[in-house]
Amino acid sequence: PGRELTVSVLDDRALAVTEIRAEGFYDYTAKYAAGASRHEIPAQVPPVVSARAKDVAVAAHRALGCRGATRSDFRYDDETDRLVLLEVNTQPGMTPTSLLPEQAAHCGIDFPALCAWMVENAACRV
């Protein structure tokens, strides 16, 4: 139960908390068809929940030894104030409807700058 939230991380920086709202299941169509789901950014959750989601996303990124960009998905239950980490996506989408580029843009990082950061970040590790 609860709301679907997601947080993108670039190295050790959590970008934003987004709530995903889809009619029915969040399936392939809901993810990739323009207008099939709504992304509320920033998510309208209490500030303490937003901070907790960001902290957990960064902690999971570090604990798994991830580098570069990840996106962590959560469920948040308003009634119980319970936030549950579902998964860490180590290869987040980079399509026009993807959440990572949307969150980056919300934080002032446009798509070309995000791509440049990813290439530079990867090149530093070669």
C-alpha positions as CSV (number, residue, x, y, z in Angstrom):
1,P,0.0,0.0,0.0
2,G,1.0,3.6,-0.3
3,R,2.4,6.1,-2.8
4,E,5.2,5.4,-5.2
5,L,8.2,7.6,-4.7
6,T,11.6,7.7,-6.4
7,V,14.9,9.4,-5.8
8,S,17.8,9.8,-8.2
9,V,21.4,9.9,-6.9
10,L,24.4,11.3,-8.7
11,D,27.4,9.9,-6.8
12,D,26.7,11.1,-3.3
13,R,24.0,13.7,-4.1
14,A,20.3,12.9,-4.0
15,L,18.5,15.1,-6.5
16,A,14.8,15.2,-5.7
17,V,11.8,13.1,-4.5
18,T,9.2,12.4,-7.2
19,E,5.8,10.8,-6.7
20,I,4.7,8.6,-9.6
21,R,1.0,8.5,-10.3
22,A,-0.3,6.0,-12.8
23,E,-3.8,4.8,-13.6
24,G,-3.7,1.1,-12.7
25,F,-0.3,-0.7,-12.9
26,Y,2.9,1.2,-13.6
27,D,3.6,-0.9,-16.6
28,Y,5.6,-0.4,-19.8
29,T,3.0,1.9,-21.3
30,A,2.7,4.0,-18.1
31,K,6.5,4.3,-18.0
32,Y,7.2,5.2,-21.6
33,A,4.1,6.6,-23.2
34,A,4.0,10.4,-22.9
35,G,1.1,11.4,-20.6
36,A,0.4,7.8,-19.4
37,S,1.6,8.6,-15.9
38,R,2.2,11.8,-13.9
39,H,5.3,12.7,-12.1
40,E,4.9,15.1,-9.2
41,I,8.2,16.8,-8.5
42,P,8.9,17.5,-5.7
43,A,6.6,14.9,-4.2
44,Q,4.0,16.4,-1.8
45,V,5.1,14.6,1.3
46,P,6.2,15.9,4.7
47,P,9.7,17.4,4.6
48,V,11.0,14.7,7.0
49,V,9.8,12.0,4.6
50,S,11.5,13.7,1.7
51,A,14.7,13.9,3.7
52,R,14.5,10.3,4.8
53,A,13.9,9.1,1.2
54,K,17.0,11.1,0.0
55,D,19.1,9.8,2.9
56,V,18.1,6.2,2.3
57,A,18.7,6.5,-1.5
58,V,22.2,7.8,-0.9
59,A,22.9,5.2,1.8
60,A,21.8,2.4,-0.5
61,H,23.8,3.8,-3.4
62,R,26.9,3.7,-1.1
63,A,26.2,0.4,0.5
64,L,25.9,-1.3,-2.8
65,G,29.1,0.2,-4.1
66,C,27.4,2.1,-6.9
67,R,29.0,4.8,-8.9
68,G,27.6,7.4,-11.1
69,A,23.8,7.5,-11.3
70,T,21.2,5.4,-9.6
71,R,17.5,5.7,-8.9
72,S,15.9,4.2,-5.8
73,D,12.2,3.4,-5.7
74,F,10.1,3.5,-2.5
75,R,6.5,3.0,-1.2
76,Y,5.3,5.5,1.3
77,D,2.2,4.9,3.4
78,D,0.7,8.1,4.7
79,E,-1.3,6.4,7.4
80,T,1.6,4.5,9.0
81,D,4.3,7.0,8.0
82,R,6.2,3.9,6.7
83,L,8.8,4.4,4.0
84,V,10.0,1.1,2.3
85,L,12.9,0.9,-0.2
86,L,11.8,-1.4,-3.0
87,E,14.9,-1.4,-5.3
88,V,17.9,0.5,-6.5
89,N,18.0,0.9,-10.3
90,T,21.7,0.9,-11.3
91,Q,20.9,1.8,-14.9
92,P,18.1,4.4,-14.7
93,G,16.3,5.4,-17.8
94,M,17.5,8.2,-20.1
95,T,14.4,8.6,-22.3
96,P,12.3,11.7,-22.7
97,T,9.9,10.3,-20.1
98,S,12.5,9.0,-17.7
99,L,12.7,10.1,-14.1
100,L,16.5,10.7,-13.7
101,P,16.6,13.4,-16.5
102,E,13.4,15.0,-15.1
103,Q,14.8,15.2,-11.6
104,A,18.1,16.5,-12.8
105,A,16.3,19.3,-14.8
106,H,14.3,20.1,-11.6
107,C,17.7,20.6,-9.9
108,G,19.0,22.8,-12.7
109,I,21.0,20.2,-14.7
110,D,19.8,20.1,-18.3
111,F,20.0,16.9,-20.4
112,P,23.3,17.7,-22.2
113,A,25.0,18.6,-18.9
114,L,23.7,15.4,-17.3
115,C,25.0,13.3,-20.2
116,A,28.4,15.2,-20.0
117,W,28.6,14.5,-16.3
118,M,27.9,10.8,-16.8
119,V,30.6,10.5,-19.5
120,E,33.2,12.5,-17.5
121,N,32.3,10.5,-14.3
122,A,32.8,7.2,-16.2
123,A,36.0,8.4,-17.9
124,C,37.5,9.2,-14.5
125,R,37.2,5.6,-13.5
126,V,38.8,4.0,-16.6
